[in-house]
Amino acid sequence: MTGNSLKFGTSGLRGLVTDLVGAASVNYTLAFIAYLKGKGELAEGGTLLVGRDLRDSSPAIAGAVVAAARHAGLNPIDCGELPTPALALESQRLGVPAVMVTGSHIPADRNGLKFYVAAGEIDKVDEAGILDALPHVDGAAIEVKPLASGESSALARYERRYEGFLGQNALAGLRIGVFQHSSVARDLLVRVLHALGADAVELGRSDIFVPVDTEAISPDNTRRAGVWTADLVLDAIVSTDGDADRPLIIDQCGSFVRGDLVGLLTARFLGADAVVTPVTSNSAIEASGAFARVIRTRVGSPYVIAAMRDAEGVVVGFEANGGVLLGSEARGLSPLPTRDALLPILAVLGLMRAEGKSMSELVAELPPRFGSSDRLEQVPPDRAAILMEQLRRDAAAYFAELGEVLEVSEVDGLRFTLANNDVIHYRASGNAPELRCYTEAATPERAEALLEWGLNAAERVIR
């Protein structure tokens, strides 16, 4: 019924386009609908919202979702091309489920489906329910047509949410580069920045899908950022991943601002009492002393959302990729407990203006804990498991040249803290055949050196 590359990860269902296009998309949508009907959360004639990113394969997959919804007796509304958080906001407003067609930051030969119930993102229990329903549906005979265009009211409402967030002309005097590439928010970002008084400079627009990963910036994009900031005299460069639920921020010197630090600065600007973030995020969050409570989770928005429900006061969640989840009302914004890129971009720019500092100055004032991360690609789960087993069996030997292992966390993958307070953390990606490596140290140079060591050491084991 489905291709074997399709699986649920930290951000919904993902897999090869060749496995997802056609009957598989229909069947997963039918299973999602059957699951909701079985729980009494969806009735005949109910509404299903559908959105998509700018990948070439997304219109066909979205067409399959719409066809499945009609076959199941629902009223599908095609919301067109829009950010995932915009679709989530509309789902929350109307109290209806939604399906976003996106592969986020992964390459164009892959795509995915993100499912939302009326209350927000699905959780692990919901994933299990969809998988249980999957063998009992068959949409092979359902006719599918790619979608051409959709109605834009959901996008307009999301845009209005942020046009008034900081106040009129709050960003006047700032010259901000917008790295547009193939982000579904590329035009939205420009419009919102202009509405807030900034001079938005459009950069790097692409008609071909570009898989921008906000946790692993390519050397080419790093080089381009340095040229843009120098030649165009920019205060910052901002961008997002493909579906605009993860931000990318680069300071006025062309240096990348890590997503977990973006989250920290955003939480400060929003006046957070409680911060919820995965174990992969920088320990500067605790060291900053800015928050009454910091809660650590496994990687993935379902785990962050679950922990946010138990927190009190102004609650802000974020992941190491910089995607911010708003768990309570803050600075006039209603809660939106799904990853959002526009909120952290505007919050950090707002903090710059409020404190009269450059982006690099904001970052320099944070506790001196520096992180770095990258990945080994084309690492199947069985090969990643070999590394994890070796580390569990004899971590002391593996890290012998770096020093003694003082602490090990297995909240998600394996995170090792060494005697000199260096950190190396390995985990297999939940979205793609990749092994992620995260490091943390007292200087950026040391964090980069640790990352190079960690990737090389891992490659010797798994290749």
PEPENOR-V268965 format. One record per residue. N is the residue number from 0. D_FIRST is the distance of its C-alpha to the first C-alpha in whole Angstrom. Layout:
N/D_FIRST + N/D_FIRST
//
This chain:
0/0 + 1/4 + 2/7 + 3/9 + 4/12 + 5/11 + 6/13 + 7/16 + 8/19 + 9/23 + 10/22 + 11/18 + 12/15 + 13/15 + 14/14 + 15/14 + 16/15 + 17/13 + 18/10 + 19/10 + 20/12 + 21/11 + 22/8 + 23/7 + 24/10 + 25/10 + 26/8 + 27/10 + 28/13 + 29/12 + 30/12 + 31/15 + 32/17 + 33/16 + 34/18 + 35/21 + 36/21 + 37/21 + 38/24 + 39/26 + 40/26 + 41/24 + 42/26 + 43/25 + 44/26 + 45/26 + 46/26 + 47/23 + 48/24 + 49/22 + 50/24 + 51/23 + 52/25 + 53/26 + 54/24 + 55/23 + 56/19 + 57/20 + 58/21 + 59/18 + 60/16 + 61/18 + 62/18 + 63/15 + 64/16 + 65/19 + 66/17 + 67/15 + 68/18 + 69/20 + 70/18 + 71/18 + 72/22 + 73/23 + 74/25 + 75/23 + 76/26 + 77/26 + 78/28 + 79/27 + 80/28 + 81/29 + 82/29 + 83/27 + 84/30 + 85/31 + 86/28 + 87/28 + 88/32 + 89/31 + 90/29 + 91/31 + 92/34 + 93/32 + 94/31 + 95/27 + 96/24 + 97/23 + 98/20 + 99/21 + 100/19 + 101/21 + 102/21 + 103/24 + 104/26 + 105/24 + 106/24 + 107/23 + 108/20 + 109/18 + 110/17 + 111/16 + 112/16 + 113/19 + 114/19 + 115/23 + 116/24 + 117/27 + 118/29 + 119/28 + 120/25 + 121/22 + 122/23 + 123/22 + 124/22 + 125/20 + 126/17 + 127/17 + 128/17 + 129/14 + 130/12 + 131/13 + 132/12 + 133/9 + 134/8 + 135/10 + 136/9 + 137/8 + 138/9 + 139/9 + 140/13 + 141/14 + 142/16 + 143/16 + 144/20 + 145/21 + 146/23 + 147/27 + 148/29 + 149/29 + 150/32 + 151/33 + 152/35 + 153/33 + 154/34 + 155/38 + 156/38 + 157/36 + 158/39 + 159/42 + 160/41 + 161/42 + 162/45 + 163/47 + 164/46 + 165/49 + 166/51 + 167/53 + 168/53 + 169/52 + 170/51 + 171/54 + 172/56 + 173/52 + 174/51 + 175/47 + 176/45 + 177/42 + 178/39 + 179/37 + 180/35 + 181/31 + 182/31 + 183/30 + 184/34 + 185/36 + 186/38 + 187/38 + 188/39 + 189/42 + 190/43 + 191/43 + 192/45 + 193/48 + 194/48 + 195/49 + 196/52 + 197/50 + 198/50 + 199/47 + 200/47 + 201/43 + 202/42 + 203/40 + 204/38 + 205/35 + 206/33 + 207/30 + 208/28 + 209/30 + 210/28 + 211/31 + 212/30 + 213/33 + 214/33 + 215/34 + 216/36 + 217/36 + 218/40 + 219/40 + 220/39 + 221/42 + 222/44 + 223/44 + 224/44 + 225/48 + 226/49 + 227/48 + 228/49 + 229/53 + 230/53 + 231/52 + 232/54 + 233/51 + 234/51 + 235/47 + 236/44 + 237/41 + 238/37 + 239/34 + 240/30 + 241/28 + 242/27 + 243/31 + 244/30 + 245/32 + 246/35 + 247/37 + 248/41 + 249/44 + 250/47 + 251/50 + 252/51 + 253/47 + 254/46 + 255/43 + 256/43 + 257/40 + 258/38 + 259/39 + 260/42 + 261/41 + 262/40 + 263/43 + 264/45 + 265/43 + 266/44 + 267/47 + 268/48 + 269/46 + 270/48 + 271/46 + 272/47 + 273/44 + 274/41 + 275/38 + 276/36 + 277/34 + 278/36 + 279/35 + 280/38 + 281/41 + 282/44 + 283/46 + 284/45 + 285/47 + 286/50 + 287/50 + 288/51 + 289/50 + 290/48 + 291/49 + 292/46 + 293/43 + 294/40 + 295/37 + 296/34 + 297/31 + 298/29 + 299/27 + 300/28 + 301/26 + 302/29 + 303/32 + 304/31 + 305/31 + 306/35 + 307/36 + 308/36 + 309/39 + 310/41 + 311/44 + 312/46 + 313/45 + 314/41 + 315/40 + 316/36 + 317/35 + 318/33 + 319/35 + 320/33 + 321/35 + 322/33 + 323/35 + 324/34 + 325/37 + 326/37 + 327/41 + 328/43 + 329/45 + 330/47 + 331/46 + 332/43 + 333/40 + 334/38 + 335/34 + 336/32 + 337/30 + 338/31 + 339/33 + 340/35 + 341/37 + 342/39 + 343/40 + 344/41 + 345/43 + 346/44 + 347/45 + 348/47 + 349/49 + 350/50 + 351/52 + 352/54 + 353/55 + 354/56 + 355/57 + 356/55 + 357/53 + 358/50 + 359/51 + 360/54 + 361/51 + 362/49 + 363/52 + 364/54 + 365/51 + 366/51 + 367/51 + 368/48 + 369/46 + 370/42 + 371/40 + 372/36 + 373/34 + 374/31 + 375/30 + 376/27 + 377/25 + 378/25 + 379/22 + 380/22 + 381/24 + 382/26 + 383/27 + 384/27 + 385/30 + 386/32 + 387/32 + 388/33 + 389/36 + 390/37 + 391/37 + 392/39 + 393/41 + 394/41 + 395/45 + 396/45 + 397/42 + 398/44 + 399/48 + 400/49 + 401/48 + 402/50 + 403/49 + 404/46 + 405/47 + 406/44 + 407/41 + 408/38 + 409/35 + 410/34 + 411/31 + 412/31 + 413/34 + 414/37 + 415/41 + 416/44 + 417/47 + 418/51 + 419/51 + 420/49 + 421/46 + 422/43 + 423/40 + 424/36 + 425/33 + 426/30 + 427/26 + 428/24 + 429/22 + 430/20 + 431/21 + 432/22 + 433/25 + 434/28 + 435/30 + 436/34 + 437/36 + 438/40 + 439/43 + 440/47 + 441/50 + 442/50 + 443/48 + 444/49 + 445/48 + 446/45 + 447/44 + 448/46 + 449/44 + 450/40 + 451/41 + 452/42 + 453/39 + 454/37 + 455/39 + 456/39 + 457/35 + 458/35 + 459/37 + 460/35 + 461/31 + 462/32
//
